[in-house]
Amino acid sequence: MSTPEPTSKVLSAATHLLQTGDAHKGRVENMPGYTTPVFKGKDEQRALVEQAVAGKGFIPRELVKNEVNWFYNGLGIDDTYFQTESREVIADHIMALFGAKILAFTKHDPSSLVIDLERIDEKGNGATFIHSSVPGLTTTEGPGATCEAR
């Protein structure tokens, strides 16, 4: 199954909205008191995540590699996330982001892309929050407004 050209263009536009320029621009790297984590198993994990996403069948096979690579390399996500999350959770997050792009497409407005993902560890050992937000501004209402307080 191939993606029709207009759909591909809108998905690209929606993806572009998630990119704020240089994905590594706001990342803290090797500053005093902080060492940037490096997950040595990231490439192997990415291949397994690609298989998991493709196996679900929700994303057209010819788009899976690009979606997974964009998630791993284009968003500036710290390696700690990839090291601590299971491939199933990562695959779910990738599919949820793809779904958000589809929803923006159905609204005929790529700027309506809204992301609202939360995963809180049952044992209280950690949480992952992925929300739409304007870089550098604190959100006081809507998705993600209370993440920092938790």
C-alpha positions in Angstrom: 0.0 0.0 0.0 1.5 3.3 -1.0 0.7 6.7 0.5 -1.1 9.0 -1.9 0.9 12.2 -2.8 -1.4 14.7 -1.1 -1.4 12.7 2.1 2.4 12.5 2.0 2.6 16.3 1.7 0.3 16.9 4.6 2.1 14.3 6.8 5.4 16.0 5.9 3.9 19.4 6.8 2.7 18.0 10.2 6.1 16.4 10.8 7.8 19.7 10.1 5.6 21.4 12.8 7.1 19.1 15.4 10.6 20.1 14.4 11.8 23.3 15.9 14.8 23.7 13.8 17.9 22.0 15.2 16.7 19.1 17.3 19.9 19.3 19.4 19.7 23.1 20.0 18.1 22.9 23.5 19.9 19.7 24.6 22.3 20.0 27.5 25.6 18.3 26.5 28.5 17.5 28.7 28.3 20.6 31.0 29.7 20.7 34.5 27.6 18.3 36.6 26.0 16.6 33.5 27.3 14.0 31.2 25.3 13.4 28.0 24.2 9.7 28.2 25.0 7.5 25.3 22.9 4.3 24.7 25.2 1.9 23.0 22.3 -0.5 22.0 20.3 2.3 20.3 20.9 1.1 16.7 19.9 -2.5 17.5 16.9 -1.3 19.4 15.9 1.0 16.5 15.8 -2.1 14.2 13.6 -4.0 16.6 11.3 -1.0 17.0 11.0 -0.8 13.2 9.9 -4.4 13.2 7.5 -3.9 16.0 5.9 -0.8 14.3 5.7 -2.6 10.9 4.2 -5.6 12.5 1.3 -3.6 13.9 0.2 -2.7 10.4 -1.1 0.8 11.2 1.7 2.7 9.4 2.3 1.9 5.7 5.5 -0.3 5.5 7.2 2.2 3.2 6.9 4.9 5.8 7.9 2.9 8.9 11.7 3.4 8.5 11.3 7.2 8.0 8.9 7.5 11.0 11.2 5.5 13.3 14.3 7.4 12.2 12.6 10.7 12.6 11.6 9.7 16.2 15.1 8.5 17.0 17.1 11.3 15.4 14.9 14.2 14.5 13.3 15.1 17.9 16.4 15.5 20.1 15.2 12.9 22.6 17.8 12.0 25.2 19.3 8.6 25.0 18.1 7.9 28.6 14.5 7.6 27.1 15.6 4.9 24.7 17.7 3.1 27.3 14.9 3.0 29.9 11.8 2.4 27.7 10.8 -0.9 26.2 10.7 -1.3 22.4 6.9 -1.8 22.8 6.4 1.5 24.5 8.6 3.3 22.0 6.7 1.7 19.1 3.4 2.8 20.7 4.8 6.4 21.0 5.8 6.4 17.3 2.4 5.2 16.3 0.7 7.7 18.5 2.7 10.5 16.9 1.8 9.2 13.4 -1.8 9.1 14.5 -1.6 12.8 15.6 -0.3 13.6 12.1 -3.2 11.8 10.6 -5.7 13.6 12.8 -4.1 17.0 11.8 -4.6 15.9 8.1 -8.3 15.1 8.7 -8.8 18.6 10.0 -7.1 19.9 6.8 -4.8 22.0 9.0 -1.3 20.7 9.7 -1.0 23.4 12.4 -3.7 21.6 14.5 -1.2 18.9 15.4 -1.7 18.1 19.1 0.4 15.6 21.0 -0.7 14.4 24.4 1.2 11.2 25.5 1.7 10.2 29.1 3.1 7.0 30.6 3.5 6.8 34.3 5.3 3.8 35.8 2.9 1.7 37.9 5.5 1.4 40.7 6.1 5.2 40.7 9.6 4.9 39.5 9.3 7.3 36.6 7.2 8.8 33.8 7.3 9.9 30.2 5.4 12.9 29.0 5.4 14.0 25.3 3.2 17.0 24.6 2.9 19.7 22.1 4.3 23.0 23.4 6.0 26.1 22.2 9.7 25.9 23.0 10.8 28.1 26.0 7.3 28.8 27.2 5.7 27.3 30.3 2.3 25.8 29.5 -0.3 26.7 32.2 -3.3 24.9 30.7 -4.2 22.0 28.5 -2.1 18.9 27.8 1.3 18.9 29.6 0.4 21.8 31.9 0.9 19.8 35.0 3.8 17.6 33.9 6.5 19.5 35.8 4.5 19.6 39.0 4.2 15.8 39.0 
